Amino acid sequence: MTATPLHEIDPNRTYLRGDGVLSEALDDERVLMHQTTLKVVMLNPVAAVLWDAMQWPMSLSDLVDLQREAHPDAAPENVLASTRETLLLLLENGLIQPTAAVVTAA
């Protein structure tokens, strides 16, 4: 039996940085600390770009597009998987939160 994850990334939702998160740049990496839970997460340079972008509401597809633009030679399925993994890490640690906005097709 497979366990159901506590959090899932909803492709129809946007995400935004959570309240009470301290962020400190260390070279190209980023250290995040939630002030209430004291959870600390270290982001590599690619994940740090995602964190920087989420000062505005961003959907999974927005962030994938951003990564594909920065890394055009990367395999699309790898970009999607790593972006989803980063969002899940941030969400599970309370560092981002889903917004009320729902992504609609243009």
Buried (B, 14 or more C-beta within 10 A) or exposed (E): EEEEEEBEBBEEBBBBBBEEBEBEEEEEBBBBBBEEEEBEBEBEEBBBBBBBBBEEBBBBEBBBBBBBEEBEEEEEEEBBEBBBEBBBBBBBBBBBEBBEEEBEEE
